[in-house]
Amino acid sequence: MNRWTFYRNTRRLVLLAALCISSTFHIGVSADSENQGMDQLGSALLQKHKLLSDKNDITVFYSASENKQRAIEIRNLLEEAIQFYQTSLAIDHRIDVAVLNQADWKTLVNERIPYGMPHIVGPKDRQVAVLPANDQGVVTVGAIHMKEYLPKEDANTLASYGMSFEEGASTYTDIIAIHELGHSYAQAYGIKPLSAWSGEFLASFFAYAFLQEKHPKLAKVFEIYAYQLNVNAPGPTDRSLLRLEKLYAGVGADDYVWYQGMFVHLVVELYKQKELDVLREFKSIFGGQSDRIAGPPKTESDEKIRLRLDQEFDRLSSISPFAKTWRSRHFVSTDLKE
């Protein structure tokens, strides 16, 4: 198997996880009947499985003693995020963390989610962030196999941090846990985006804003691995938000990851302009506007999707005119009515 084939196969595994997570686990509510078992992966089940644990405001569960340091580091980061949003936006949301090796992952996690894909599950009042205990997971491995698309400037940035490309890929995996938590933050803050794409944008904004405020080097790592690698990699042949809204993660592994990267570009630019006021204004504009959470609607015509997108960008322009510039830069005219 050559490197490109391996890379594409890894990205397909990421798509599989994205399909599961986007339809079930982002929002922290009861899953459908097919996934009820996965939704019950909470602290009680983890304790019953007799994982090692360390209790604080966040309880961390981990597979083996050699995983404890990583578990504690992830907890420290999430506790900081929780405290940051309690102080800045009065959001009170707590979770536990499970850092699992391959054997425990196979036993405890839904088989549709490949090893190493961060996700959040469990009852709404006490969710669990599930992460890999090592660097053999699909996110880390997939990022490593995109190294050829790393801009020289960003390679120099990582070197200045004393971080190898592989270490950055591992760190990026942990950062995605904060993105997943961002979906819950958006819901708790009262934002109801009109579209699937803006739900993903918001989750990344919550993650990036915290990191930029408290850990700016990690914010840069997020930008490099989510946006810079993807904007330089082969992108979709059909680059439209209409397509994403119709298919969501069903656009395909490579394309789905590319879309996510472009959303991070908008995150970075809007944060530069208004920092956390982006979220405050987003809430003002979209608070209570829609029951939509994630994924494509069951039935919606192309014309209605285009109208929804246009209305959304008209509102976003009141936050920043760059939103429409960003749309025209990355996405093709098939979003527009012919």
N, C-alpha and C positions, 0 to 999 in steps of 0.2 A: 504494500500500500504506500503510495507516494504521499508527500507532505500535504499537498492540496486536497487529496481525497480524504486524508485523515482529518484535516481541518474542517471540511464540509460535513463529514459525518459527526464530528463533535458538535458543530453548530446545529445539526438536526436534533441532537439530544437536548440541546438548550431549548429548541422550539417545543419539544414535547413537554418539558417542564413548564415553559411559558404558558402553554395551552391549559395545563392543569391549574397553575397558580392564578392566572387571570380570571378563570371562570369560577374559582372556588375560594381561594385563600387570601386574596388581597384585602377583602373587606371585613374579614373577621366575624362573619355571621354564619349561621348554621348552613352546612353544605347540603347539596341534594342527596337523595337516598343512596346514590351510587357511591358517595364519598363520606358517608356518615362515620365510618370507622376512622378515617383520616382526621376528620374534624374533632374527634375525641382524643387526639394526641395532646393531652394536657399534662399538668404537673402530676396528677394522680397516677396516670399510666406510666409516666417516666419513673416515678418512685416505685411502683409495682415491679417494673423491669429491673430494679436494683442497680440503676446507674449510680456512679459517684456523683456527689453534689456539694455545692457550697452556697450557703444562704446569705443573702443580704436583702436590700430592697428588691433586687432581682435575684432569683435563684438560678444558678447555672448547673446543668446536668452535663456530665461528660463520660465518655466511654472508658477511659483508662487514665491512670495517674499522669502519663506523659502528655495528656491533652489538657490538663488543668490550666497551664499558663495561658494557652490560647483562649480557653473559655473565660478566664478572668479578664483578659485584655478586651475581648468582645463585650463582656458585661460592663466594663468600665466605660467603653465608648457609648453603649446604649444608655447607661445611667446618665452620662453627660447630656445626651440628646434629650432624654426625658426631662431632666432638670432645665435645660435650655428652653424647651418649649413650654414648660410650666411657667417660667419667669417671663418669657417674651410674649407668649400668646395665650397664657392661661389654659393650656391644654394639659389635662391630667390623664395620662395613659401609661399603664405599666405592663410589662411582659416578663416572661421567663425565657431562658436560653437553653438549648440543647446542642451540644457539640459532639457529633457522632462519628464513629469510625464506620467502615463499610459494613461490618457485620451487624452492628446495631441499626444502621440505616435500613438494611435489608429487612430486619425484623419489625421495625417500628414505622417506617415511612411507606406511604402509598407507592406501589411498584411502578406507577407511571412517572414518578419523579426520579430522574437519574441522580446518582450520587454527586453531592457537592452543589446542588442548586439551592441557594438560600430561599426560605419561604416561611410564612407565619401561619400557624394553625391553632386550633383549640377554641374553647369557649370565648365569647367576646369579652367577658370580664377578666380573663386571665389567659392571654394568648402565649404561645411559645414560638420563638424564633429558632428555626432549625438550620444548623450550619455544619459544614464538614470539619472533621478533626485534622485533616491533612490537605495537602496540595494536589491530590489526585482527582478532585472533583471536576465537573464539566466546565464550570466557569473559568477556573484557574487554567486548566489545560487548554481550553479554547482560546483564551487570551494569549497564552504563550505562543500558540501557533499563528498569531497575527503579527508577530514581531517584525516581519519585513515591512509592515506598513507604518512603523513608528517614525515620525519626523525626527530629523537630527536634533532640532531644538529641544524636543521633548525628551529625547535620549539624554541630552546634556542636563536637562532639569532633573531627571531621575538620578543621574550620577551625582549631581550636586547635593541631593538628599541622602547620598550614601546607599542608594537602593538599586539593586539589579532589576532588570526587566521582569525576571521571574518572581522576585520578591514583591514587585508592584502588582503583578497579576494576582498573587495571593491576597494582598491587601485589598485589592479591588473586590474580591469575593466577599470579604467581610463588609465592605461599604454597601454592597447590594442589600444586605440585611437592613440597613437604615432606609434604603429606598422602599423596601417592602413595608417597613413600619410607617413610611410616609403615606401610604394609602390609608392606613388607619388614622393618622393625624389629620388628613384632609377631611375624612368623614367626621371625626370628632370636632373639628373646627367649624363644621357646618357648610363646607363647600361641596356643591353638587355639580360637577362639570357636565356640560352638554354632550361631550364626545369622549370616545375611548382614548384618543390621543392626548387630550388635555388631562385626563385622569393620570396617565403615565407621566406627563410633564410635571404635574403637581407633586407626585411621589418623589421624583428626582429633585424637585425644587426644595422640598422639605429636607432631604438628605444633604444637598449641596449647601444650602444656607447655613445649616448647623455646622458643617465642616468648615466652611469659609470663615465663620465667626470664631470657631474654637480650634480648628486644626487646618489652617490654610494649605499646608502641604498635602494633606489627604484630599482636600477639595481639588487640588491640581491633579492628583493621581486619578480621581474620579473622572475629571474632564479628559485626561489623556486616554484612558482605557475605554471610556464610553463613547467619546466623540472623535478625538483625533485619529485613533486607529480606524474607526469606521468611515470617516469622511475620506480617508485615503485608500480604503479597500474597495473592491468591486461592489457597486451598489445595485439597487433594483433597476430593472429595465423599465418598469412602470412605477414612477415615483409620484404617487398621488395619495393625499390623505383620504380621498374617497375610497380608494382600494383598501386602505387600512381599516377604515370604519366598517366596510362590508365584511372583511375577512378576519380582522384583528391578527392574532398570531398565526392564523392560517395563511398569511402571505408567504410563509416559508421561513426557515431558520435564518438564513443570511439576511433576508430582507427585514425580518422583524427586529433583529439586532441593529441593523442600520437605522431603522426608524427611531428606535430608542436612543441611539447616539445623537441623532439630529435634535431630538427633544432636549437633550442635555445642552446642546449649543444654545437653544433659546433660554434655558435655565441660566447659563453663565452670563449671557448678555443682559437679561432683565435684572439679574442680581446686581450687576455692575451699576445699573441705572437707579434702582430703587430699594435694593436689599429686601428686608422683610415686609416693606410696604407693598410689595407685589402680592403677598398672601393676604394682607388686609384688604387691598383693593379687589383682589380676586373674590374674596368672601362677600364684599359689598355688591359686586356685580352678579355673582353666581350663587350666592347663598340661597338655598331653597328653590332653585330654578328647575331642578330636574331630579327624577328618581333614578336616573341612569347611573351606573357604577362602573362597570367594565365590560368589555367584550362587545361584539356586534349585536344589534337588535335582531329580534326574530324576523320581522318583516319591516322593511323601510325602503322606499324607492330611491333610486339614485338622485332624483330631483329633490326629494326631501332631505337627503343627506347633504347635498350641496347647499341647500337653503340653510340647514342647521349650521354647517361650517361657516358660511358667510356671515350669519348672525353672530356666531361666536367670535369671529375675528373682528367684526365691527365693534363689539364690546371690548375685546382685548386691546383695540387701538386706543381706547381711553386710558389704559395702563401704559402702553408704549406703542408708538407707530412702528417700532421695529418688528412687531409681531407679523405685520403684513409683509414687510421686507423679507423676513425670515421665511415666510410661507412661499413667496415667489422665488426665493433663492434655491430652496431645496426640493420643492415639489412642483410637478408639472401641471400644465393647464387643464388636464382632464378633471381637476377639481371643479372647474368652471362649467357652466351650462353652455353647450355648443349652440 
